[in-house]
Amino acid sequence: MAVRQTAYPHDDDHRRLRDLAGAGITHDLAAQLRNDAELLGLDGRTEIVKAALELLHRRAAAERMSRTVDDFYGTAEPPLPIGVRSASATVRTDATS
């Protein structure tokens, strides 16, 4: 099987940008995403898509947890975690005045 050789080193970048544009992503955002992928050491579309899907899943899980808390407490104020004081409990007046 022959390996595809590109005539110009940027052909692959242009193809990737075209693919992203087909997904409704602007040229500027596509360039930023390419830089982000390089910064994070992601190599290839598969790694980029996998990282994006993992991030999507984590954000959805956080949203599900938030909705569960909202559903459980309704309009009541949820309690603070153990060891955390409310802002009003930590406000101190100046004893010298």
C-alpha atoms as an extended CHARMM CRD file, in Angstrom:
* protein
*
        97  EXT
         1         1  MET       CA              0.0000000000        0.0000000000        0.0000000000  PROA      1               0.0000000000
         2         2  ALA       CA              1.4880000000        3.3230000000       -1.0340000000  PROA      2               0.0000000000
         3         3  VAL       CA              1.7340000000        6.1400000000        1.4760000000  PROA      3               0.0000000000
         4         4  ARG       CA              0.2000000000        9.3660000000        0.2660000000  PROA      4               0.0000000000
         5         5  GLN       CA              2.8300000000       12.0510000000       -0.1360000000  PROA      5               0.0000000000
         6         6  THR       CA              1.6930000000       15.6420000000       -0.2090000000  PROA      6               0.0000000000
         7         7  ALA       CA              3.1890000000       18.0290000000       -2.6910000000  PROA      7               0.0000000000
         8         8  TYR       CA              3.1970000000       20.8360000000       -0.1700000000  PROA      8               0.0000000000
         9         9  PRO       CA              3.7130000000       20.4920000000        3.5890000000  PROA      9               0.0000000000
        10        10  HSD       CA              0.5910000000       22.5210000000        4.3450000000  PROA      10              0.0000000000
        11        11  ASP       CA             -1.7900000000       20.3800000000        2.2330000000  PROA      11              0.0000000000
        12        12  ASP       CA             -2.7650000000       18.3070000000        5.2700000000  PROA      12              0.0000000000
        13        13  ASP       CA             -3.4190000000       21.4870000000        7.2860000000  PROA      13              0.0000000000
        14        14  HSD       CA             -5.6570000000       22.8290000000        4.5290000000  PROA      14              0.0000000000
        15        15  ARG       CA             -7.5640000000       19.5290000000        4.3640000000  PROA      15              0.0000000000
        16        16  ARG       CA             -8.0680000000       19.5690000000        8.1380000000  PROA      16              0.0000000000
        17        17  LEU       CA             -9.2440000000       23.1760000000        8.0310000000  PROA      17              0.0000000000
        18        18  ARG       CA            -11.6520000000       22.3150000000        5.2090000000  PROA      18              0.0000000000
        19        19  ASP       CA            -13.0190000000       19.3940000000        7.2420000000  PROA      19              0.0000000000
        20        20  LEU       CA            -13.5620000000       21.6700000000       10.2350000000  PROA      20              0.0000000000
        21        21  ALA       CA            -15.2110000000       24.3060000000        8.0540000000  PROA      21              0.0000000000
        22        22  GLY       CA            -17.6280000000       21.6110000000        6.9130000000  PROA      22              0.0000000000
        23        23  ALA       CA            -18.5220000000       21.1850000000       10.5780000000  PROA      23              0.0000000000
        24        24  GLY       CA            -19.4530000000       24.8770000000       10.7930000000  PROA      24              0.0000000000
        25        25  ILE       CA            -16.1780000000       25.9820000000       12.4260000000  PROA      25              0.0000000000
        26        26  THR       CA            -14.6280000000       29.2060000000       11.2080000000  PROA      26              0.0000000000
        27        27  HSD       CA            -11.1320000000       29.3500000000        9.7650000000  PROA      27              0.0000000000
        28        28  ASP       CA             -9.8850000000       31.3440000000       12.7780000000  PROA      28              0.0000000000
        29        29  LEU       CA            -11.3210000000       28.8810000000       15.2890000000  PROA      29              0.0000000000
        30        30  ALA       CA             -9.9100000000       25.9540000000       13.3060000000  PROA      30              0.0000000000
        31        31  ALA       CA             -6.4470000000       27.5300000000       13.4510000000  PROA      31              0.0000000000
        32        32  GLN       CA             -6.8200000000       28.0580000000       17.2090000000  PROA      32              0.0000000000
        33        33  LEU       CA             -7.9420000000       24.4660000000       17.6640000000  PROA      33              0.0000000000
        34        34  ARG       CA             -4.9490000000       23.2130000000       15.7020000000  PROA      34              0.0000000000
        35        35  ASN       CA             -2.6490000000       25.2440000000       17.9700000000  PROA      35              0.0000000000
        36        36  ASP       CA             -4.4650000000       23.9380000000       21.0500000000  PROA      36              0.0000000000
        37        37  ALA       CA             -4.0550000000       20.3590000000       19.8550000000  PROA      37              0.0000000000
        38        38  GLU       CA             -0.3370000000       20.8800000000       19.3290000000  PROA      38              0.0000000000
        39        39  LEU       CA              0.0030000000       22.4910000000       22.7720000000  PROA      39              0.0000000000
        40        40  LEU       CA             -1.7180000000       19.5140000000       24.3860000000  PROA      40              0.0000000000
        41        41  GLY       CA              0.3440000000       17.0240000000       22.4160000000  PROA      41              0.0000000000
        42        42  LEU       CA             -2.6400000000       15.6300000000       20.5390000000  PROA      42              0.0000000000
        43        43  ASP       CA             -1.5930000000       13.9850000000       17.3160000000  PROA      43              0.0000000000
        44        44  GLY       CA             -4.2180000000       13.4600000000       14.6710000000  PROA      44              0.0000000000
        45        45  ARG       CA             -7.9560000000       13.8220000000       14.4560000000  PROA      45              0.0000000000
        46        46  THR       CA             -8.6760000000       10.6740000000       16.4370000000  PROA      46              0.0000000000
        47        47  GLU       CA             -6.8430000000       11.9520000000       19.5330000000  PROA      47              0.0000000000
        48        48  ILE       CA             -8.4300000000       15.3950000000       19.1600000000  PROA      48              0.0000000000
        49        49  VAL       CA            -11.9520000000       13.9720000000       18.8540000000  PROA      49              0.0000000000
        50        50  LYS       CA            -11.3660000000       11.5740000000       21.7670000000  PROA      50              0.0000000000
        51        51  ALA       CA            -10.1600000000       14.4480000000       24.0060000000  PROA      51              0.0000000000
        52        52  ALA       CA            -13.1250000000       16.5940000000       22.9570000000  PROA      52              0.0000000000
        53        53  LEU       CA            -15.6040000000       13.8140000000       23.6900000000  PROA      53              0.0000000000
        54        54  GLU       CA            -14.0320000000       13.1680000000       27.1090000000  PROA      54              0.0000000000
        55        55  LEU       CA            -14.3490000000       16.8800000000       27.9270000000  PROA      55              0.0000000000
        56        56  LEU       CA            -17.9600000000       16.8790000000       26.7210000000  PROA      56              0.0000000000
        57        57  HSD       CA            -18.7040000000       13.8650000000       28.9250000000  PROA      57              0.0000000000
        58        58  ARG       CA            -17.1260000000       15.4830000000       32.0330000000  PROA      58              0.0000000000
        59        59  ARG       CA            -19.1090000000       18.6890000000       31.5090000000  PROA      59              0.0000000000
        60        60  ALA       CA            -22.3360000000       16.7410000000       31.0260000000  PROA      60              0.0000000000
        61        61  ALA       CA            -21.6400000000       14.7320000000       34.2070000000  PROA      61              0.0000000000
        62        62  ALA       CA            -21.1290000000       17.9840000000       36.1510000000  PROA      62              0.0000000000
        63        63  GLU       CA            -24.3870000000       19.3520000000       34.7370000000  PROA      63              0.0000000000
        64        64  ARG       CA            -26.2270000000       16.1480000000       35.6950000000  PROA      64              0.0000000000
        65        65  MET       CA            -24.8660000000       16.4420000000       39.2510000000  PROA      65              0.0000000000
        66        66  SER       CA            -25.9130000000       20.0970000000       39.4310000000  PROA      66              0.0000000000
        67        67  ARG       CA            -29.4360000000       19.2720000000       38.2730000000  PROA      67              0.0000000000
        68        68  THR       CA            -29.6660000000       16.4240000000       40.7790000000  PROA      68              0.0000000000
        69        69  VAL       CA            -28.7820000000       18.8160000000       43.6160000000  PROA      69              0.0000000000
        70        70  ASP       CA            -31.2950000000       21.3650000000       42.3110000000  PROA      70              0.0000000000
        71        71  ASP       CA            -33.9950000000       18.6920000000       42.0560000000  PROA      71              0.0000000000
        72        72  PHE       CA            -33.2790000000       17.4180000000       45.5800000000  PROA      72              0.0000000000
        73        73  TYR       CA            -33.1740000000       20.7940000000       47.3700000000  PROA      73              0.0000000000
        74        74  GLY       CA            -35.6850000000       22.6230000000       45.1840000000  PROA      74              0.0000000000
        75        75  THR       CA            -35.8510000000       26.2570000000       46.2840000000  PROA      75              0.0000000000
        76        76  ALA       CA            -34.1000000000       25.5870000000       49.6310000000  PROA      76              0.0000000000
        77        77  GLU       CA            -30.4670000000       26.5710000000       50.0890000000  PROA      77              0.0000000000
        78        78  PRO       CA            -28.2020000000       23.4730000000       49.8970000000  PROA      78              0.0000000000
        79        79  PRO       CA            -25.9570000000       23.0330000000       52.9530000000  PROA      79              0.0000000000
        80        80  LEU       CA            -22.3080000000       23.9980000000       52.7640000000  PROA      80              0.0000000000
        81        81  PRO       CA            -19.6770000000       21.2420000000       52.8940000000  PROA      81              0.0000000000
        82        82  ILE       CA            -18.3080000000       20.3390000000       56.3330000000  PROA      82              0.0000000000
        83        83  GLY       CA            -15.7240000000       22.8710000000       57.4580000000  PROA      83              0.0000000000
        84        84  VAL       CA            -16.9500000000       25.6660000000       55.1790000000  PROA      84              0.0000000000
        85        85  ARG       CA            -18.4840000000       28.7090000000       56.8310000000  PROA      85              0.0000000000
        86        86  SER       CA            -20.9670000000       30.9930000000       55.1850000000  PROA      86              0.0000000000
        87        87  ALA       CA            -19.7860000000       34.4850000000       54.2820000000  PROA      87              0.0000000000
        88        88  SER       CA            -21.9420000000       36.0340000000       57.0140000000  PROA      88              0.0000000000
        89        89  ALA       CA            -20.3100000000       33.8150000000       59.6730000000  PROA      89              0.0000000000
        90        90  THR       CA            -16.8310000000       34.9620000000       58.6970000000  PROA      90              0.0000000000
        91        91  VAL       CA            -17.5830000000       38.7060000000       58.7090000000  PROA      91              0.0000000000
        92        92  ARG       CA            -15.9890000000       40.2280000000       61.8000000000  PROA      92              0.0000000000
        93        93  THR       CA            -16.4020000000       43.6810000000       63.1740000000  PROA      93              0.0000000000
        94        94  ASP       CA            -13.4360000000       45.6970000000       64.3200000000  PROA      94              0.0000000000
        95        95  ALA       CA            -13.1990000000       45.2700000000       68.1100000000  PROA      95              0.0000000000
        96        96  THR       CA            -11.3700000000       48.5810000000       68.5150000000  PROA      96              0.0000000000
        97        97  SER       CA            -14.1480000000       50.8160000000       67.1890000000  PROA      97              0.0000000000
